[in-house]
Amino acid sequence: MKILVTGGTVFASRFTAEYFAQDHEVYVLNRNTRPQSAGVTLINADRHALGDFLKGYEFNAVIDVTAYNEADVRDLLDGLGGFKDYILISSSAVYPETLPQPFGEDMQTGANSVWGDYGSNKIAAEKYLMERVPNAYIIRPPYLYGKMNNLYREAFVFECAERGMPFFMPYNGEMRLQFFDIEDMCRFIAILLETHPERRVFNVGNPEMVSVREWVKLCYEVLGKEPEIRRVLFRINQREYFPFYDYEYKLDVSAMTALMPNVKPLEQGLREAYEWFSENRELVIRKPLFEYIENNLMS
């Protein structure tokens, strides 16, 4: 297939481009401000100023990893030539936190006070896409992790383990999180392109959630260590010392598992994430979590 991947230089879009480039002809659309992957063809352009730049291309599939609002989708669609399939990577942030859980694809989307404009803009992107391309597919993942993750999530815990630090955990550590390995997301996209199911919107993610405490232990175990857990019981913004919001939610991923029953075990995905991180530390976007911990929690 001839596939267009938007972005292609950072985490989800880069992994997606390299994953499909193993077997297909992959083009990446970006402004060439970062190093490009081997094995892909660069289309050096801004999605908001395409003009007729893409009109001469015919794609079997467009995988839109980097659309965050309606304008992103509109400007790309206006600039595209011919294409067969369009897959939008949206987000679980489109579900209001007030809905009963687990969130199902057929529930009404709406503003989420935790995610704010990010979620609302994703809703607008989804709505516009389905109006223009009714046979498009929309994927709503929870927290993505794995190889090439430049966000300071598992990388932060790995660095805590490397430093031999205690881990400062919000409250009792029982808040549960849902993850999805980036490779599993690409595997699922490939299934959609191959089977073309009638359903157009899919929640994706590991069927089983994991508590914060369990997740931290798994990260430390990658390095052969056991964390010393220190609970933070007083009420401060946990994003000052911890990489996730104080927000627990679960997606119903039964429609996904009907098509792709097996997902990568979290233990394996974290091992792979650390292997990548240990060789690409400079690519991670760090936040001043250690500074806050040392100045406010280590006394």
C-alpha positions as CSV (number, residue, x, y, z in Angstrom):
1,M,0.0,0.0,0.0
2,K,0.9,3.6,-0.4
3,I,0.3,5.2,3.0
4,L,0.5,8.8,4.2
5,V,1.4,9.4,7.9
6,T,1.0,12.9,9.3
7,G,4.0,13.9,11.4
8,G,6.5,11.1,11.4
9,T,9.2,12.6,13.6
10,V,8.1,12.1,17.2
11,F,6.7,9.2,19.3
12,A,3.4,7.9,18.0
13,S,3.7,9.3,14.5
14,R,7.3,8.3,14.1
15,F,6.7,4.8,15.3
16,T,3.6,4.5,13.1
17,A,5.6,5.6,10.0
18,E,8.5,3.1,10.7
19,Y,6.1,0.3,11.5
20,F,4.2,0.5,8.2
21,A,7.4,1.2,6.3
22,Q,8.5,-2.3,7.0
23,D,6.0,-3.6,4.4
24,H,4.5,-0.6,2.6
25,E,5.4,2.6,0.8
26,V,5.2,5.3,3.5
27,Y,5.1,9.0,3.0
28,V,5.4,11.4,6.0
29,L,4.0,14.9,6.0
30,N,5.9,17.3,8.2
31,R,7.9,20.6,8.0
32,N,11.3,18.8,8.2
33,T,12.3,20.4,11.5
34,R,13.5,17.2,13.0
35,P,15.5,14.2,11.8
36,Q,13.6,11.9,9.5
37,S,13.2,8.1,9.7
38,A,15.0,5.9,7.2
39,G,12.8,4.0,4.8
40,V,10.1,6.7,4.4
41,T,9.6,9.5,1.8
42,L,9.3,13.0,3.2
43,I,6.7,15.4,1.9
44,N,8.1,18.7,3.3
45,A,5.0,20.8,3.8
46,D,2.7,22.4,6.4
47,R,-0.7,20.7,6.6
48,H,-2.2,24.2,7.0
49,A,-0.7,25.5,3.7
50,L,-0.9,22.6,1.3
51,G,-2.5,24.3,-1.7
52,D,-2.3,21.7,-4.6
53,F,0.9,20.2,-3.2
54,L,-0.7,16.8,-2.5
55,K,-3.2,16.8,-5.4
56,G,-1.1,14.6,-7.5
57,Y,-0.7,11.8,-4.9
58,E,-3.0,8.8,-4.6
59,F,-2.9,7.1,-1.2
60,N,-4.4,3.8,-0.1
61,A,-4.5,5.1,3.4
62,V,-4.1,8.3,5.4
63,I,-3.1,7.7,9.0
64,D,-3.6,11.1,10.8
65,V,-1.7,10.9,14.0
66,T,-1.2,14.6,14.5
67,A,-4.7,16.2,14.1
68,Y,-5.7,18.0,17.3
69,N,-8.6,20.1,16.2
70,E,-11.0,20.7,13.4
71,A,-8.7,23.0,11.4
72,D,-6.1,20.3,11.3
73,V,-8.5,17.8,9.7
74,R,-10.1,20.4,7.4
75,D,-6.9,21.7,6.0
76,L,-5.5,18.2,5.3
77,L,-8.7,17.0,3.7
78,D,-8.8,20.2,1.5
79,G,-5.2,19.5,0.4
80,L,-5.4,15.8,-0.3
81,G,-5.8,14.2,-3.7
82,G,-7.2,10.7,-3.9
83,F,-7.3,8.3,-0.9
84,K,-9.2,5.2,0.1
85,D,-9.0,5.0,3.9
86,Y,-8.6,7.7,6.5
87,I,-7.8,6.8,10.1
88,L,-7.7,9.5,12.8
89,I,-5.9,8.9,16.1
90,S,-8.2,10.7,18.5
91,S,-8.2,10.3,22.3
92,S,-10.1,9.0,25.3
93,A,-10.2,12.6,26.4
94,V,-13.5,13.0,24.4
95,Y,-15.5,11.3,27.2
96,P,-16.9,13.5,30.0
97,E,-15.7,12.3,33.4
98,T,-19.3,12.4,34.6
99,L,-20.3,9.4,32.4
100,P,-20.6,5.9,33.9
101,Q,-17.5,3.8,33.3
102,P,-16.2,2.0,31.4
103,F,-16.6,4.5,28.6
104,G,-18.2,2.9,25.5
105,E,-17.8,4.2,21.9
106,D,-21.5,4.8,21.6
107,M,-21.7,7.2,24.6
108,Q,-22.1,10.9,24.0
109,T,-18.8,12.7,23.8
110,G,-18.4,16.0,25.6
111,A,-16.2,18.4,27.6
112,N,-13.9,16.8,30.2
113,S,-12.7,19.1,33.0
114,V,-9.5,17.2,33.4
115,W,-8.4,17.4,29.7
116,G,-10.0,20.8,28.9
117,D,-9.5,22.1,25.4
118,Y,-7.5,19.1,24.3
119,G,-10.5,16.9,24.6
120,S,-13.0,19.4,23.2
121,N,-10.8,20.0,20.2
122,K,-10.5,16.3,19.6
123,I,-14.3,16.0,19.6
124,A,-14.5,18.8,17.0
125,A,-11.9,17.0,14.8
126,E,-13.8,13.8,15.0
127,K,-17.1,15.4,14.2
128,Y,-15.7,17.3,11.2
129,L,-14.0,14.2,9.8
130,M,-17.1,12.1,9.9
131,E,-19.1,14.8,8.2
132,R,-16.6,14.9,5.4
133,V,-15.5,11.2,5.3
134,P,-18.3,9.0,6.7
135,N,-16.3,5.8,6.1
136,A,-13.3,7.1,8.1
137,Y,-12.1,5.2,11.2
138,I,-11.5,6.9,14.6
139,I,-9.3,5.4,17.3
140,R,-9.5,6.5,20.9
141,P,-6.6,5.3,23.0
142,P,-5.9,5.8,26.7
143,Y,-2.2,6.5,27.7
144,L,0.1,5.4,25.0
145,Y,3.5,4.1,26.0
146,G,6.4,2.1,24.6
147,K,9.3,2.6,22.2
148,M,9.9,6.2,21.1
149,N,7.8,7.7,23.9
150,N,9.4,11.1,24.5
151,L,6.8,12.1,27.1
152,Y,8.1,12.0,30.7
153,R,6.0,9.1,32.0
154,E,7.7,5.8,32.3
155,A,11.0,7.5,31.6
156,F,10.6,9.4,34.8
157,V,10.0,6.2,36.8
158,F,13.0,4.6,35.1
159,E,15.2,7.5,36.1
160,C,13.9,7.3,39.7
161,A,15.0,3.6,39.7
162,E,18.3,4.4,38.2
163,R,19.0,7.0,40.9
164,G,18.0,4.6,43.6
165,M,15.4,7.1,44.9
166,P,12.3,6.4,46.8
167,F,9.2,6.8,44.8
168,F,6.7,9.5,45.9
169,M,3.2,8.2,45.2
170,P,-0.1,10.1,45.5
171,Y,-2.2,8.9,48.4
172,N,-2.4,5.1,48.6
173,G,-1.3,4.3,45.0
174,E,-4.6,2.5,44.1
175,M,-5.6,4.9,41.3
176,R,-5.9,2.7,38.2
177,L,-4.5,3.5,34.8
178,Q,-5.1,2.0,31.4
179,F,-2.3,1.8,28.9
180,F,-1.8,0.8,25.3
181,D,1.5,-0.1,23.6
182,I,2.3,2.0,20.5
183,E,3.1,-1.2,18.5
184,D,-0.3,-2.7,19.4
185,M,-2.0,0.5,18.1
186,C,-0.2,0.0,14.8
187,R,-1.2,-3.6,14.7
188,F,-4.8,-2.6,15.2
189,I,-4.6,0.0,12.4
190,A,-3.3,-2.7,10.1
191,I,-6.3,-4.9,11.0
192,L,-8.7,-2.1,10.2
193,L,-7.0,-1.5,6.8
194,E,-7.2,-5.2,6.1
195,T,-10.7,-6.1,7.3
196,H,-12.6,-2.9,7.0
197,P,-15.2,-3.5,9.8
198,E,-18.5,-1.8,9.7
199,R,-17.9,0.0,13.1
200,R,-16.2,3.3,12.6
201,V,-15.1,4.3,16.1
202,F,-13.0,2.1,18.3
203,N,-11.7,2.5,21.9
204,V,-8.3,0.8,22.1
205,G,-6.2,-0.2,25.1
206,N,-5.2,-3.0,27.3
207,P,-8.4,-4.7,28.6
208,E,-6.9,-4.8,32.1
209,M,-6.1,-1.7,34.1
210,V,-3.2,-1.4,36.5
211,S,-2.8,0.5,39.8
212,V,-0.3,3.3,40.1
213,R,1.6,1.1,42.6
214,E,1.6,-1.9,40.3
215,W,2.8,0.2,37.4
216,V,5.7,1.8,39.3
217,K,6.8,-1.7,40.6
218,L,6.8,-3.0,37.0
219,C,8.9,0.0,35.9
220,Y,11.4,-0.6,38.7
221,E,11.5,-4.4,38.0
222,V,12.7,-3.6,34.5
223,L,15.9,-2.5,36.1
224,G,15.9,-5.3,38.6
225,K,14.9,-3.1,41.5
226,E,12.1,-2.8,44.1
227,P,10.8,0.7,44.8
228,E,10.7,2.2,48.3
229,I,7.2,3.7,48.2
230,R,6.6,6.9,50.1
231,R,3.0,8.1,50.1
232,V,2.1,11.7,49.7
233,L,-1.0,12.2,51.8
234,F,-1.2,16.0,51.9
235,R,-3.1,17.7,49.1
236,I,-0.8,19.2,46.5
237,N,-1.0,19.1,42.8
238,Q,0.3,15.6,42.0
239,R,1.6,16.7,38.6
240,E,4.3,18.5,40.5
241,Y,5.9,15.2,41.4
242,F,4.0,12.5,39.4
243,P,3.5,12.2,35.7
244,F,-0.3,11.6,35.6
245,Y,-3.4,13.6,36.6
246,D,-5.5,12.6,39.5
247,Y,-8.0,11.0,37.2
248,E,-9.0,7.4,36.9
249,Y,-11.1,6.2,34.0
250,K,-11.6,3.0,31.9
251,L,-12.4,2.4,28.3
252,D,-14.6,-0.5,27.1
253,V,-12.3,-2.1,24.5
254,S,-14.4,-5.2,23.7
255,A,-14.9,-4.1,20.1
256,M,-11.2,-3.9,19.7
257,T,-10.5,-7.3,21.3
258,A,-13.1,-8.9,19.0
259,L,-10.7,-8.0,16.2
260,M,-7.4,-8.2,18.0
261,P,-7.7,-10.6,21.0
262,N,-4.1,-10.4,22.2
263,V,-2.2,-7.3,23.3
264,K,1.4,-7.0,24.5
265,P,1.9,-7.7,28.2
266,L,2.7,-4.5,30.1
267,E,5.9,-6.1,31.5
268,Q,7.2,-6.7,27.9
269,G,6.2,-3.2,26.7
270,L,8.0,-1.6,29.6
271,R,11.1,-3.6,29.0
272,E,11.1,-2.4,25.3
273,A,10.4,1.1,26.4
274,Y,13.4,1.1,28.7
275,E,15.7,-0.4,26.0
276,W,14.7,2.5,23.7
277,F,15.0,5.1,26.5
278,S,18.4,4.0,27.6
279,E,19.7,4.7,24.1
280,N,17.7,7.9,23.4
281,R,17.6,9.8,26.7
282,E,18.2,13.1,25.0
283,L,14.9,12.8,23.1
284,V,12.7,12.8,26.2
285,I,11.0,16.0,27.1
286,R,11.7,16.3,30.8
287,K,9.7,18.2,33.4
288,P,11.1,19.5,36.7
289,L,9.7,16.7,38.8
290,F,13.0,15.9,40.5
291,E,13.5,19.5,41.4
292,Y,10.1,19.6,43.1
293,I,10.7,16.3,44.9
294,E,14.2,17.4,46.2
295,N,12.9,20.8,47.3
296,N,9.6,19.8,48.9
297,L,9.4,16.1,49.6
298,M,12.8,14.8,50.5
299,S,13.1,16.5,53.9
